[in-house]
Amino acid sequence: MSYKIENSISVVMPAFNLAKYIEHSIESVLNQTHTDLELIVVNDCSTDETGNLIEKLACFDSRVNVFHNRKNLGGAGARNIGLAAARFRYIAFIDGDDLWHPEKLEKQIEILKNSDVQLSYTAVQKIDSSGKYFGAVQQIKPLINYDGLLSNPLIACSSVLLDYDAVGRVLMPEIRKRQDFAFWLKLLRKGIVARGINEPLTYYRVRHGSLSSNKLSAARYTWQVYRSHEGLPFWRALPNFLSYALHGVLKKLNL
């Protein structure tokens, strides 16, 4: 199978018990101004109506492909199912409760195609459970390297568009949380170039009970990324962890 289909994007969406939100998330993908895409939705053993909803939505648009996991794999496992199924050169990620600005993919693919960049990310606007904006836009730096990301994990998973061929079609680390952070670090350590668009083209939903809402658990997994996955000595991991914590507090305060 040839993966080098010009301009085509595979969008990977993991979903677990997101019946309340997933229809809007899927619509935000299918309504992109860049229409040359496939959407791979991986239902990770949902116990609500998520599975039925995505099957119904797939009937109305041939670009939607649905996978149902036989056991719950978590975010990394579900995304890796999607990555393995992806047919196209470019990969985007979006969680099943997040949303995109209609021009997100169009703006990002122009960057990847016309410059020496393999990963594009965007600023983020938080939304609540009803989809209303709240808080300040989470600004990003136009360029980020490995050391910069260690101290400030500013790349949101749902904001990324990746030249998947250029990075070797590798999979995410199989950890329960912070697998996306570990994945970006792995890619940056290999020397890929990551460039940001400082516009809020990604809408990140903050809802009670989501995995990312448990900050203490996220912090524990972040420390694990530093020490176990990146193999940083304690003296190097600690200042980066403290910087990560500080940036997390500032985000919480919308500063």
Buried (B, 14 or more C-beta within 10 A) or exposed (E): EEBEEEEBBBBBBBBBBBBBBBBBBBEBBBEBEBEBBBBBBBBBBBEEBBBEBBBEBBEEEEBBBBBBBEEEBBBBBBBBBBBEBBEBBBBBBBBBBBBBBEEBBBBBBEBBEEEEBBBBBBBBBBBEEEEEEEBBBBEBBEEBBBEBBBBBBBBBBBBBBBBBBBBEEEBBBEBBBBBBBBBBBBBBEEEBBBBBBEBBBBBBBBBEEBBBEEEEBBBEBBBBBBBEBBEBEEEBBBEBBEBBBEBBEEBEEEE
